[in-house]
Amino acid sequence: MRKNSIIVVISLLLLLNCAFSWGLPSVTVPEPSVVYDINGQVINGLAQQNQINVSIDQISPLFIEAIIAVEDKNFYRHHGIDLRGVMRALWVNIKARKVVEGGSTITQQTAKQLFLSNERTLSRKLRELFYALELERKYSKDEIMALYCNTTYFGEGAYGIEVASRTYFAKSAHELNLAEAALLAGIPRSPTLYDPYTNPEHARQRQATVLKRMVEENKITATERDAALAQTIKYQRGRYTAGEAPYFIAMVRDYLIKKYGERMVFQGGLQVHTSLNLDMQKAANQAVYDGTKDRDPALQAALAAVDVKTGQIRALVGGRDYIKSPYNRALSLRQPGSTFKPFMYSLALEQGFTCASTMMCEKVSYKMADGSKYTPTDYGTEPYHWQEFTLKEAVMISDNIVAVQVNDILGPRNTADYCRKFGFNNIQPVLSLPLGSNDVRPLDLATGYAVFANQGLYNPSSYILKVLDNRGRLLEEAQISSQSVISRENAYLITDMLQGVLEPGGTGSRFKAVVQRPAAAKTGTTDEFRDAWFVGYTPRLSCAVWVGYDKEKNANLTGGAAAGPIWSSFIKEASRGLPAEDFPQPHNITMLNICLDSGQVACEACPRTMRMAFIKGTEPEDICNYHCLTLERWTDSLIDLFRH
């Protein structure tokens, strides 16, 4: 015993001597930055690895008991170093003339994970002991345990118990039962060997060892151990192993690193307040999952939702699985199909067209500069409708021929220039512009549509509200700067046209019953059914949804069939608790019932009518001469017959 004590004293003297000679700095635990949503909720996921930090009260007590039993039974009794364990490991290493055994406490393991490499040298071990003592001096046992649980590697790319729990059991760390907790507690000793996906038998054997230790330490009874061993464990990867908003967090991370550097972001403890709404984000996650779960696993989807009044991002989904593909499709360029038509029609209204202006859907061809011919067609079995449409009905049914003819009248160059008002740059002035021939981002579509909902005011998309340092000092704060780009009246007229898309006869009519509140929207399907779109808004939220493949492959789905259900489900759930308010109507807007066949004021004889919005002074003055005059002549003839 005396001999052991002498060895311990000598070891500690050596340690202290090494500490002074190395000039080790005081221990400061790296403090990762924390990202908050608009309501102050923490958005998990900002780390260099796939890691989600949680507090100790967010971890199952069963896991804490299991990890202590198998890794460091005296954790709450020692001061960072278990002398017996150190001496045992030291003796083994001296005999082997190399480091073959650690004897490390949880505190030592935490020190190694935070400050040191995995090299197996005596100098590294002594540094580890020094750091362990410093950790115990500065932090409580619970704080050290939380650090250990959040930084330990559990295999499968999972750092920390929260990601591990989601990776293996599709649940949060606080939900772990005894069997699951014991299995995870056994993995850190050798994450590859005890990986339950690749070595399930080794994982179960290690689980049995952990449970045996828990019985020996009186953490559980033998009966509880036997029940855990008998339990069939279902391994399942969670949908959100990288957090609820991984694509959004990646965008925030990239911005912060560019401005403040990696060290400040991952170790400086920044407090980052963002515009994301976690409840809306969860609604977006669920909508994308429900809308794609029964489709080809390679089919992708993206959703971007912004606040109408500010342009701030409220929800963002960049793909179906961030772990498999971190590529953010909400920020990628795609052809938007017919969802681009409203921007061209906004210019048309400004240039004297009205919702009731009519245009013939018939075969038209245009000679291009290179000598070729461009002949637009409509979707469906028939390429043309061979009838006149009011502009509002043309938008409702997404008629391509009418859109191209209007663009030809306006001039593609004028249309392209006009689109800059909505945040779109580099739009090519081509006849097919309103059909979505230019690439745009889903996020920019959501922002552009918000102009119509926001009475003509444009706000660029944003997501950082303010950034504070670890002492609470303000580093930056965003300012909202709205710009009036179209008139309130023009915005309302487009909204009126897009509301028709959700009415009977419109391409998105079936989603009105789902949304259950005033909304306006537009479907979009690109050539050969490659991309499917649905973009729309309420008075509070503007949202764009894209569905398609990353590579040159056709989705073979329409916007209404593939993207519409995702959009409507999101709008419904994200709007819960918000008042079902209507779009504010400018004072100089008048509503009239219009005959869809003539574009004139409807009478009782008109078979197809629709209410349309007009700026006072621009509304049709004549009664429908297709149906009303015919009725008048028929009535006059009948009166004459009775007179004779």
C-alpha positions, 0 to 999 in steps of 0.5 A: 500500500505504501509503495502504491502511495509513493508511486501516486505522489511521484506521478502527480509531481511529474504531472504538475512539473510537466504542466508548468514546463509545457506552459498549459493554458487555463482550461476553457471548454469550447462553447458552441454557438447557439441558434434560436428561432423567432420565438426563442426556441433553440434550433439544434444542429450547429456543430462541426460534426453531426452533433446536437447538444442537449442538457443533462435533463434532456438525456434519459437517466437510464443512459446516465446510469448505464454509462457510469456503470460501464465507463466510470463507476466512481464518477460522482465520487472522484475528483477527475482521476480514479487513482486506482484505475490510473495506477493499474493502467500505469503498471500495465503500460510500464510492463508493456513499455507502451500505452496499451490501457487507459484507465480513464475516467469520464472526466479524462475521456471528456478532456481528451475529446475536447482538447487532445488527439488520440495518440497513445503516448505518455505525454498525451496521457499526462496532459489528459490528467492535467486537463481532467483536474482542471475540468473538475475544478471549473465545472460541476459533475453534471456539466462534465457529464453533459459535455461527455454525452454531447461529444462522444462518438457513437458510430454511423457519423453520430456525435453525442447521445441525441444524434445517436438516439435518433440514428439508431432508434428514431427517438430523442435521448430522453425517450430511451428505455433501459435496453436502448440506453444500455446498448448505446452506452456500450458503443463508445468503447469501439464504435465500429465493433459495436455498431448495431447496424453492421455487427448486431451480435457484438452490440447485443453482447456489449449490451449484456456487459453493460446491464451486468455492470448496472446490476453489480452497481445496484443501478437496476435489479436482475429482473430488470436486466433480464427484461431488457435482455429479452426485449426485441430492439427495433433499429430505425433511423430518425427522419431528423437525425441532423435536427429539425432544420438542417438545411436552414442551419447549414445556411446560417452556419455558412453565413456565420463562418464567412463573417466571423470564422470557424473558431468563433462559430464553433467555440466562441459561444455566439447567440444567433437569433433567426427568423425561423419558426420551429413550429412552422418548420415542423409543419414543413418537414411533415408536409414534405415527408407525407407528400413524398413517402410513397414516391420514388426514393430518388425523387426530391422536394424543396419548400421555402416559406417567408413572412409576407410582411418582412421577407423573413424565412419561416420554414425551409426544406432543401431535400428529403434527407439532409444526411444523405444529401446536404445539397439545398434545393430551396436555393438551387436554380430550376425552371419554374414553369407556369408559376412565373406567369403572374409576374408577366401578368402584373406588367400586363395590368400596368399596361392597360390590360384587365382581368376581363381582357380576352385573348384567343387560344389558337395555334400561333407561330413566331419566327425567331431570330435564328430563322426557326419557328416557335409554336407554343402549346398547352398541356393535355390531349389537345394543344389548343382550346380554340376559344377566347379566355379572359386573362383571369380564366387563362391564369386559372386554367394555366393557358400557355397560348394566351400567356405567350401572346400577351408577352409578345404584345408587352415585349419580352425585353420589357417583361424581363426588365419588369421581373427585376422588381420582384428580385429576379435578375438575369431573366432572358427576354424570350417569348416563353418567359412566362412559361418559366424558361428562365431558371429561378430559386424556390426561395426567390419565388416565395419572396416574389409572390410575397409582393402580391400579398404585401400590397406591392411591397418587396422585401428580400429574403432574410434569416438573421435577426441579430447576433450576440457574442458570448457576453451578450454584446450585440454584434449585428442586427438586421433592419427591415427595408421594404420597397414599393415596387408595384401599386397596391391595386396591381397587387390586389388584382393579381391576388384576385386572379390567383385566388381563382386558381383555387376555385372550381375550374382552377388547376388547384381547386381541390386545395381550397378545402384543405387550406380553409382560409383566403389564399392565392396560388399558381401551379407549374409544370415544366416541359416534359413534366420534368419539374412540378411546382406549387407557389402561393400565399395567404395574407401572412405566409408565402410558400413555394414548393418544388418536386423533381429529380436532381439530374436530367430526369422527368418527374412525370408529375404535374404541379397540382398532383405532386407539389400542391398537396405539400403546399396545402398541407404546410399552409394549413398546419403552419397557419394554425392559430393565425386568424383567417383574415382576408387580403386587404382591398384598396378603396378604389377597387370594385368587384363585378360579375363578368361573363367568361365568354365575352369579358363583359358584365354578366347578366342572368343568361350568361352560363359561365360567370366569375367575380373579378376585381378592377381598378375603378374606371377600368371595368367593362361598361357593356352588358354581355352581348353574347347572351344578354342581347340574345335574351332581349331579342328572344323576349321581344319576339315573344312579346310580339308573338303574343301581341299578334 
